[in-house]
């Protein structure tokens, strides 16, 4: 779905919170390199019971129920799949807490980007919009039409792109970039091999681990995300210390 691929500006730090909380920064997620079983018909649905109209206030800026709902529903399917593949039951109470914390972290980063005068220009947004449309194999006009049918007009799309670009630039400036070494990648691949071997010991029909070259790019992306997730979370914790935050959940 185009919306799932695009609407990530507010979900960015929420997703990082899930990654940092649910997996080790040194180990890859086997779900990223193996197929997952389809969800059963009785799979749970997002539980938004009792979510307040104002989820939190960060230095006077409100995080609304609508913000929370969009992010929670976007992340729910992914986290549910991860829980299912690991044989664990999804704890929605914990997931709701992580979502709220992630939204607070995101708002802190947005505010910090503004303080440091990190802004995306109209030219930046035009280029980013064209890039997002291209990545979805559609024209900019077609992309905007699809987003409008899903409840986001062009102004909303550009606002989310602006938020995403500014937060990404803040992160790049304050934290920098991470590139996994060959040693890191080989260690991650060894974990994958061990996971497949363990699965094969209990299931004769289990597939063999993909060749290193086949999943090297995926491993690199995952290690990069995990490392950056931990760094961003630590940076957000520093911002929290001097922020005025009220949560209503």
WOSUL-V975954 format. One record per residue. N is the residue number from 1. PHI is phi in whole degrees, 0 to 359 (999 if undefined). OMEGA is omega in whole degrees, 0 to 359 (* if undefined). Layout:
n/phi/omega
N/PHI/OMEGA
N/PHI/OMEGA
This chain:
n/phi/omega
1/999/180
2/300/184
3/297/181
4/297/180
5/286/188
6/261/188
7/283/182
8/234/185
9/300/178
10/282/181
11/279/188
12/308/184
13/283/175
14/299/178
15/296/179
16/296/178
17/295/179
18/296/181
19/299/182
20/292/184
21/275/188
22/248/181
23/216/180
24/281/179
25/289/183
26/256/184
27/236/178
28/281/176
29/273/182
30/300/180
31/296/182
32/283/183
33/235/177
34/219/181
35/284/180
36/254/179
37/289/179
38/296/181
39/292/179
40/291/183
41/299/184
42/268/182
43/302/181
44/294/177
45/246/181
46/304/180
47/256/181
48/249/180
49/297/174
50/79/179
51/287/182
52/288/180
53/297/174
54/245/184
55/287/180
56/199/175
57/233/183
58/239/182
59/50/177
60/90/179
61/268/184
62/270/170
63/254/188
64/269/176
65/300/179
66/297/176
67/302/183
68/298/184
69/300/181
70/299/181
71/289/182
72/299/181
73/292/179
74/295/185
75/274/188
76/304/184
77/300/181
78/294/182
79/292/177
80/297/179
81/295/179
82/296/180
83/296/181
84/294/182
85/293/179
86/264/178
87/75/181
88/254/178
89/268/181
90/291/177
91/263/184
92/291/178
93/298/178
94/293/180
95/296/177
96/296/179
97/295/179
98/297/179
99/297/179
100/298/179
101/296/179
102/296/178
103/293/176
104/297/179
105/301/180
106/297/179
107/298/177
108/298/180
109/291/177
110/299/180
111/295/181
112/293/177
113/298/179
114/294/179
115/299/182
116/271/177
117/56/175
118/262/185
119/233/174
120/260/181
121/276/177
122/300/178
123/296/177
124/300/182
125/292/177
126/300/181
127/294/181
128/294/179
129/297/178
130/297/180
131/293/179
132/296/179
133/297/179
134/298/180
135/294/177
136/262/177
137/61/177
138/223/176
139/282/178
140/301/180
141/299/180
142/294/180
143/297/180
144/297/178
145/295/179
146/295/180
147/296/179
148/295/179
149/292/179
150/258/172
151/100/180
152/238/177
153/281/185
154/299/179
155/299/180
156/293/179
157/298/182
158/293/178
159/295/179
160/292/176
161/297/179
162/300/178
163/300/182
164/297/181
165/298/183
166/292/178
167/293/179
168/298/180
169/290/175
170/299/181
171/299/180
172/297/182
173/288/186
174/273/186
175/246/181
176/87/183
177/253/180
178/237/177
179/236/181
180/299/177
181/280/177
182/299/178
183/296/178
184/300/183
185/293/179
186/294/179
187/295/179
188/295/180
189/294/178
190/298/177
191/298/179
192/299/179
193/300/180
194/295/179
195/293/178
196/293/179
197/296/179
198/296/179
199/292/179
200/293/180
201/292/181
202/251/182
203/220/184
204/298/182
205/270/183
206/296/180
207/287/177
208/279/179
209/297/176
210/299/177
211/296/182
212/306/182
213/298/183
214/291/185
215/244/181
216/302/181
217/296/179
218/296/179
219/297/180
220/298/180
221/296/182
222/290/178
223/297/178
224/298/180
225/297/182
226/296/180
227/294/181
228/292/178
229/301/181
230/296/181
231/292/180
232/293/179
233/298/179
234/296/179
235/295/179
236/296/178
237/296/177
238/293/179
239/294/180
240/299/186
241/297/181
242/246/180
243/255/175
244/257/187
245/236/174
246/236/177
247/249/183
248/246/179
249/243/*
